[in-house]
Each structure stands twice: as structure tokens, then as C-alpha cells.
Amino acid sequence: MKIEEAIKQKEFKDPYNKAVVNLLFTHSHIVSRQSNLFKPFGLSPEQYNVLRILRGQNGSPITVSSIQDRMLNKMSNASRLVEKLKQKKLVLREECPTDRRQVDILITDKGLEVLENLENAIYNLNRELVQLSEGEVEQLNFLLDKLRG
């Protein structure tokens, strides 16, 4: 569906304005679909992002500020997200043995299990959302990287 139809707008000021509106609308669509997928697991897209960051650590601890630096949404509150994940027993918070001011975060086996249970659904959702050929996906990724500079 064209963006004009989706938001019921006949025309845009210029193609740059249309591109920004299109990107924002597409982002909202993707987040909404992801939210629906994560809801039965009691997760938000941001909490899922934290779990993926922690899984990528391969068992090594990471600080909340390092998680914040790696978040897709830089406006997310990593401390609050970690606390919610801790309450669900998906992550551990431990005082750093060498620096008591620092808190180390680790994913639990339960957290890894949740990610494993979501893996096929995420794979399928990504292909459903991005209905492009492999070449088109590579071109899209190239253009998005270029757009961000």
C-alpha cells in the first residue's frame, strides 16, 4: 500500500518530506507488529532488544550503560528495562567484584529460553514484513545505512 493511501494524504511537499513520513509510518507499523508478537511472552520490543544484547555477550556480564549504548531506541530507559526483566527472572543484576559502584547484567537460562522460543516467529515475521527479494533487501540496507551517514 502506498503511503498516500495509508495516511489518506494526496500529495507531499516534496519527495524528502514523503520519505521521512514513509520511514516514520513504516517504523510504527513494524513496532506494532513486533509488540503483538512479544505480548504473549510479556515482553516489549525494547525488552526483547535488551535480551538480544545480553545473549550476544555469550555469558560475559555487561553494564547498564553499555546496554544503553547498544539499544536500537536510544530514548529507552535501560535501567528500567533491566529491572522489569529481572522481576521476570530473565536477567541477573550482580555487583561487579572489582568495582562496587558498577552493576553487571547477565541473561538467565530462562531469558535464553524465551529468545529461543521466539526465534522462528521472529524469522517469519521479518520475512512477512519485508516482502522484498534478497537483492532488494541488500539495496534497502545499503540505502538506509547511507541515509544515516
N, C-alpha and C positions, 0 to 999 in steps of 0.2 A: 504494500500500500504506500502510495506517495505521501510525503509529509503534508502536502496541501490538503489531501483528503482526511488524514488522521487528525489534524487540528482545525479543519474547516477554515482554512485561510487561502484565498485565491492566489495571492502573489506576495512576494517578499521585496524588501527594499533593494536588495542586491543578492547575488549568489553567496557572498560571505555570510550575510545575515541568515540566509537559508541553511547554510552548512552548520552554523553554530546551533540554531534551533533544532536542526535534524540530529545533531550529536546529543544535545540535551534530552530530546524526546526519546532517542534510542537508548540512552543510559537509563532513563526512568523505566522504560519497557523491560530492559534486561534485569534491573534490580528487582522489579516487581515479580518477574518470573522466578528469579532465584529465591526471593523471600517465600514464595509459595512452596518451593521445593524444600527449603530448610525448616519451614514451620513445624512439620510433624516431628522433627528432631529437636525442637525447642531452640533453634539457632537463628540468628540474624545473619545476613551476608557478611557483616563486619566480624562477627564472632567466628564464622567459617574462615575468613581471611586470617585471623589470629591463629586458629588451629593449623592451617596450612603452613604458616610461617614457622610455627613450632615444630611441625613434622619435618620441615626442611632442615632443622637443626640436627637431625639424626641423633637425638639423645643428649646433645650438648645444651646446657642452660643458656638462656638469653635474658637480657634485662627488658623492662617495660619500655624504656626509651628506645632500645634497638628495635623492638616490635613496632613502636610508633613510627620510626623512620622507614620501615618496610611496608607499612599499611598502604593499601590502594587508595583509601579515602583518608587523606592527611588530617581531616577535620574530626576523625573518630577519636574518642577518648580511650586510649589503650588500657589505662589503669582500670576504668570501669568495666571494660570488656573482659579483661583478665579476671576481675573479681566475680563477674557473673559466671564465667567458665569454671572458676574454682568452686563456686557453690554447686555447680552441676557435676563436680568431680572429673572434669575433663582436662584440667591443668593443675599443677602444683606450684605453690609460691614458697620459695625457701630463701632464708637469709644466706647471703654469699659468705662462705667461710673466711675469705681473705679481706672482705670489706663489709662490715655490718650495716653500712648505710645502703648497700646495694641489695636488691632482691632479684633472685634468679627465678625464671619461669621455665617449667618443663611440661610437655604434654604427657598425659597419663595413658595407660593402655586403653582405658575407656574412650579417651579422646581419639586415639588412633583407630579404634574400632568404629567410632562414628564416621570418621573420614572414609574408612574402607567401605562402610555401608552406603555412603553417598556417591562413591566413585562412578559406578555405572550410570546412575541417574544424572550426574553432572556431565558425563561424556555425552549422553543422549540429548540433554538439554542444550549443550553447546552447539551440537550439530543441528538441532531444531531451530535455534535462534539465528545461527549464521548459515543461512542456506546459500552458500557460495561454493564454487569449485575450489580445489586446493590452490590453484594458481591465483584465483581471485582473493582468497584468504591471505595469501602471501603478499599480494599487491595492497590489500587493505591494511595489513600490519605495517608494510613499508610506508604507506601514506600517513597512517596515524603516528608512527614514530617521527616522520618528517614534520608533521603538523606541530608536535610538541617541541621540535627543535632539538 
